[in-house]
Amino acid sequence: MHIFADAEFWVVVAFVIFVGVLFKVGAPRMIADALDTRAARIKTELDTAPANANRRKAELERLWKLMMARRQALAAHPVFRNLDETGGQLLFPRSSSPP
């Protein structure tokens, strides 16, 4: 069989042409630039992580206090107070420490 009649030969030719076009348009440079940009963004995120962690912890504590205040307001409501025989322990178990 002749080499030009073989399908695998044309697949190899098409692949070589495709890779050549990628190099011609500068795909490796574009990929390297994209990876460098991503690496710089990740480095910035890692450098600011401790400050972000403190902000997240403060926000968690603020939301926990807000949730506890709303929970106490609900527990004080007459409908919830008389809803069960456990004195509210079934719906509002006592837990005052944040997660």
C-alpha positions, 0 to 999 in steps of 0.5 A: 500500500502506498504511504499517501493512501494511509489514513494515519499518515494524513493524521500525522501531517494534519497534526504537524501542520496544526502544531506549526500554526500554533507556534506561528500565531504564538500560542506558547507565548500566550499560554506562558503569559496566561500562566504568569498572570495566574501565578501572580494572582495566586501569589497576591491572594496568598500574600493577603490571606492572613488579613482576609482570614481576620476579616472573615473571622470578624464577619463570622462573629458578627453574623453569629451574634446577629443570629443569636439575637434573632434566635432570642427574639424568636424564643421570646415570642409567645407562639414559640414559647408555648409551642412545645412542652420542653420550654423551647429546648426542642426548637432552640437548644442552648448553645452560645459559642460560635462554630 
